[in-house]
Amino acid sequence: MANRLQREAIGLAYSKATEFSPKIPLYHLLAAKVALLAHWPDNNALDVFEKDIYYYRGFESNLDLVEEYERFREAYTGSKSS
């Protein structure tokens, strides 16, 4: 499921018609959450999904999604991402 969400986000980003879709960061957030639930504590499996969501740290308009993931991760694992 996480891979499917990630592929959908990438597909939207590569299409000229949807490259600026607000769903792209949302799909990356959902993919990261699903991956955390499915793969924790395997940090290697989580890295690709967390890199996708942490990419948005550089965009103030999407910073709330990053913060939401961090809260979710901390609540689920008891720790912040490294």
Summary of the structure (lengths in Angstrom):
residues: 82
radius of gyration: 12.4
end to end distance: 23.8
largest distance: 40.1
contacts: 218
relative contact order: 0.15
helix: 78%
strand: 0%
